[in-house]
């Protein structure tokens, strides 16, 4: 029996990369999972089928978390899957976007890209958390997936870094708001993780090797590294850990 047997979870941006690893990890520990995705229908369907083989249910819902109507549909799917509220034990705010190879620098990044990153990476988690709080059972968990970009100077990606800094602030506010109910809220801040989220920079010759050399643990992160940190925070033993930024970077931010 897994440590999350009987629990329910919502993971945003769950069809690929870190999100998919989180979905697999929570389901492997017995949680029933609803996850959102924005565009990767085939990947979402394949993940649902993969988890079903293991005997655990998962539901995939197409939803852009920057859209309040889409968020309402996402939570309607949760209510349908999990029953009347309060019906949720775990929320993982993972959905996010980067620059996808566009110029995101402070010098010349576009207003359009900045607004889109803030909408998905900051407004989205705010609205999702706001909708989730009445549905979360006492003793629940909120885990935000941020980035070490939120603590360091990144003029080459200033808008992205700002959005991840905002997510840190939301983490603190959520921890305070929900603490009296025994609900914890923490943020995992990954370093570079080998997913297609950073495909554009990974295409540069030597990027992976250079990142590994700059990391005290000698390699790039993998999605399961981040999913393991999420699971750590969702376990009963982590009930007194809240309002923290936990860097999962292999030591690269030291």
C-alpha positions as CSV (number, residue, x, y, z in Angstrom):
1,X,0.0,0.0,0.0
2,X,1.4,3.4,-1.0
3,X,1.7,6.3,1.4
4,X,-1.0,8.3,-0.4
5,X,-3.6,5.5,-0.6
6,X,-7.1,7.1,-0.5
7,X,-5.8,10.6,-1.3
8,X,-6.8,12.8,-4.2
9,X,-4.5,15.1,-6.1
10,X,-4.7,17.8,-8.8
11,X,-1.6,18.5,-10.8
12,X,-1.6,21.4,-13.3
13,X,0.6,21.0,-16.4
14,X,0.7,17.2,-15.9
15,X,1.1,15.7,-19.3
16,X,4.8,16.0,-19.9
17,X,8.2,16.6,-18.1
18,X,8.1,17.4,-14.4
19,X,4.3,17.4,-14.3
20,X,4.1,13.9,-15.8
21,X,6.7,12.6,-13.4
22,X,4.7,14.1,-10.5
23,X,1.5,12.5,-11.7
24,X,3.2,9.1,-12.0
25,X,4.8,9.4,-8.6
26,X,1.6,10.4,-6.8
27,X,-0.4,7.7,-8.6
28,X,2.2,5.0,-7.8
29,X,1.7,5.9,-4.1
30,X,-2.0,5.3,-4.4
31,X,-3.4,8.8,-5.0
32,X,-6.3,9.4,-7.5
33,X,-5.1,12.2,-9.8
34,X,-6.7,14.8,-12.0
35,X,-4.2,16.7,-14.1
36,X,-4.5,19.5,-16.6
37,X,-2.7,19.9,-19.9
38,X,-2.8,22.7,-22.5
39,X,-1.9,21.2,-25.8
40,X,-0.3,17.7,-25.6
41,X,-3.5,15.6,-26.0
42,X,-1.6,12.5,-27.2
43,X,0.8,12.7,-24.2
44,X,-2.1,13.2,-21.8
45,X,-4.0,10.2,-23.1
46,X,-0.9,8.0,-23.0
47,X,-0.2,9.0,-19.4
48,X,-3.8,8.2,-18.4
49,X,-3.6,4.8,-20.1
50,X,-0.2,4.1,-18.4
51,X,-1.5,4.8,-15.0
52,X,-4.7,2.8,-15.6
53,X,-2.5,-0.3,-16.2
54,X,-1.2,0.1,-12.7
55,X,-4.8,0.0,-11.4
56,X,-5.0,3.7,-10.4
57,X,-7.4,6.2,-11.9
58,X,-6.3,9.4,-13.6
59,X,-8.3,12.0,-15.4
60,X,-6.8,14.5,-18.0
61,X,-8.5,17.8,-18.5
62,X,-7.5,20.4,-21.2
63,X,-7.2,23.7,-19.4
64,X,-5.2,26.9,-19.8
65,X,-4.6,28.0,-16.2
66,X,-4.4,31.6,-17.2
67,X,-8.1,31.4,-18.1
68,X,-10.6,31.6,-15.3
69,X,-13.3,29.8,-17.3
70,X,-10.9,26.9,-18.0
71,X,-10.0,26.7,-14.3
72,X,-13.8,26.4,-13.5
73,X,-14.0,23.5,-15.9
74,X,-10.9,21.9,-14.4
75,X,-12.4,22.0,-10.9
76,X,-15.7,20.7,-12.2
77,X,-13.8,17.7,-13.5
78,X,-12.3,17.3,-10.0
79,X,-15.7,17.4,-8.4
80,X,-17.0,14.8,-10.8
81,X,-14.0,12.5,-10.2
82,X,-13.7,13.0,-6.4
83,X,-17.2,13.8,-5.2
84,X,-18.6,16.7,-3.2
85,X,-16.2,19.3,-1.7
86,X,-14.0,19.2,0.4
87,X,-12.6,16.5,-1.9
88,X,-9.0,17.3,-2.5
89,X,-5.9,16.4,-0.5
90,X,-3.0,17.6,-2.7
91,X,-2.6,20.5,-5.2
92,X,0.5,20.7,-7.3
93,X,0.8,24.0,-9.2
94,X,3.2,22.9,-11.9
95,X,1.9,24.5,-15.2
96,X,4.2,27.1,-16.5
97,X,5.8,28.5,-19.6
98,X,9.2,29.9,-20.5
99,X,10.4,31.9,-23.4
100,X,10.5,28.9,-25.8
101,X,13.5,30.3,-27.6
102,X,12.2,33.9,-27.9
103,X,14.1,36.9,-26.7
104,X,13.1,37.3,-23.0
105,X,15.8,39.7,-21.9
106,X,15.4,42.8,-19.9
107,X,17.0,44.7,-22.8
108,X,14.5,43.7,-25.5
109,X,12.0,41.1,-24.5
110,X,8.5,41.7,-25.8
111,X,5.6,43.0,-23.7
112,X,3.4,40.2,-25.2
113,X,5.8,37.5,-24.0
114,X,6.1,39.1,-20.5
115,X,2.3,39.3,-20.1
116,X,1.9,35.6,-21.2
117,X,4.5,34.4,-18.7
118,X,3.0,36.4,-15.9
119,X,-0.5,35.1,-16.8
120,X,0.5,31.5,-16.8
121,X,3.3,31.4,-14.2
122,X,1.8,33.8,-11.6
123,X,-1.9,34.5,-12.2
124,X,-2.6,30.9,-13.0
125,X,-1.3,29.4,-9.7
126,X,-3.1,32.3,-7.8
127,X,-6.5,31.5,-9.4
128,X,-6.0,27.7,-9.1
129,X,-5.0,28.0,-5.4
130,X,-8.0,30.3,-4.8
131,X,-10.4,27.8,-6.3
132,X,-8.7,24.8,-4.5
133,X,-8.7,26.1,-0.9
134,X,-12.4,25.5,-0.3
135,X,-12.0,22.0,-1.7
136,X,-8.9,21.0,0.2
137,X,-9.4,18.9,3.2
138,X,-7.8,19.9,6.5
139,X,-4.3,18.6,6.6
140,X,-3.9,18.9,2.9
141,X,-0.9,19.9,0.8
142,X,-0.1,22.6,-1.7
143,X,3.2,22.3,-3.6
144,X,4.2,25.0,-6.1
145,X,6.8,24.2,-8.7
146,X,9.0,27.3,-9.1
147,X,12.6,27.7,-10.2
148,X,15.9,28.8,-8.9
149,X,15.4,31.7,-11.4
150,X,13.2,33.2,-8.7
151,X,16.2,34.0,-6.5
152,X,19.0,35.0,-8.8
153,X,19.8,37.8,-11.2
154,X,18.7,36.8,-14.7
155,X,18.7,39.8,-17.1
156,X,18.5,37.4,-20.0
157,X,15.2,36.1,-18.7
158,X,14.0,38.8,-16.4
159,X,10.2,38.3,-17.0
160,X,10.4,34.6,-16.3
161,X,12.4,35.2,-13.2
162,X,9.9,37.8,-12.0
163,X,7.0,35.3,-12.5
164,X,8.8,32.7,-10.4
165,X,9.6,35.2,-7.7
166,X,5.9,36.0,-7.6
167,X,5.1,32.3,-7.1
168,X,7.4,32.4,-4.0
169,X,5.3,35.2,-2.6
170,X,2.1,33.3,-3.3
171,X,3.6,30.3,-1.4
172,X,4.2,32.4,1.7
173,X,0.7,33.9,1.6
174,X,-0.9,30.5,1.0
175,X,1.0,28.9,3.9
176,X,-0.3,31.7,6.2
177,X,-3.9,31.6,4.9
178,X,-4.2,27.8,5.2
179,X,-2.0,27.0,8.2
180,X,-4.8,27.0,10.8
181,X,-6.4,24.1,8.9
182,X,-3.2,22.1,8.9
183,X,-2.7,22.7,5.2
184,X,0.9,23.2,4.2
185,X,2.3,25.1,1.2
186,X,5.8,24.9,0.0
187,X,7.7,25.6,-3.2
188,X,10.1,23.3,-5.0
189,X,12.7,25.4,-6.9
190,X,14.4,23.2,-9.6
191,X,17.6,24.0,-11.4
192,X,18.0,22.9,-15.0
193,X,16.0,19.7,-15.6
194,X,16.3,17.6,-18.7
195,X,12.9,18.1,-20.3
196,X,11.6,19.8,-23.4
197,X,10.7,22.8,-21.4
198,X,14.3,24.0,-21.9
199,X,14.7,22.4,-25.4
200,X,15.9,25.7,-26.9
201,X,18.8,26.2,-24.5
202,X,19.6,22.5,-24.5
203,X,20.1,22.7,-28.3
204,X,23.1,25.0,-27.7
205,X,26.3,22.9,-28.1
206,X,27.7,21.9,-24.8
207,X,24.8,23.1,-22.6
208,X,24.1,19.8,-20.9
209,X,27.7,19.1,-20.3
210,X,28.4,22.6,-19.0
211,X,25.4,22.4,-16.7
212,X,26.6,19.1,-15.3
213,X,30.0,20.5,-14.6
214,X,28.5,23.5,-12.8
215,X,26.4,21.3,-10.6
216,X,28.0,19.9,-7.4
217,X,26.2,16.6,-7.9
218,X,27.7,16.3,-11.4
219,X,24.7,16.0,-13.6
220,X,21.5,17.7,-14.8
221,X,18.3,17.2,-13.0
222,X,15.7,14.6,-14.1
223,X,11.9,14.9,-13.8
224,X,11.9,12.2,-11.2
225,X,14.3,14.2,-9.0
226,X,11.6,16.9,-8.7
227,X,8.7,14.5,-8.3
228,X,10.6,12.8,-5.4
229,X,10.8,16.2,-3.7
230,X,7.1,16.7,-4.2
231,X,6.3,13.3,-2.7
232,X,8.4,14.1,0.3
233,X,6.3,17.2,1.0
234,X,3.0,15.3,0.5
235,X,3.8,12.6,3.0
236,X,2.3,12.7,6.5
237,X,5.8,13.1,8.0
238,X,6.1,16.6,6.4
239,X,3.0,18.0,8.2
240,X,5.1,20.6,10.1
241,X,7.0,21.9,7.0
242,X,5.3,24.9,5.5
243,X,6.2,28.3,3.9
244,X,9.5,27.0,2.6
245,X,11.4,27.4,-0.7
246,X,13.2,24.0,-1.2
247,X,15.8,24.0,-3.9
248,X,16.1,20.8,-5.9
249,X,19.0,21.8,-8.0
250,X,21.8,19.3,-7.2
251,X,23.4,22.2,-5.3
252,X,23.8,24.4,-8.4
253,X,22.4,27.4,-6.5
254,X,24.9,27.1,-3.6
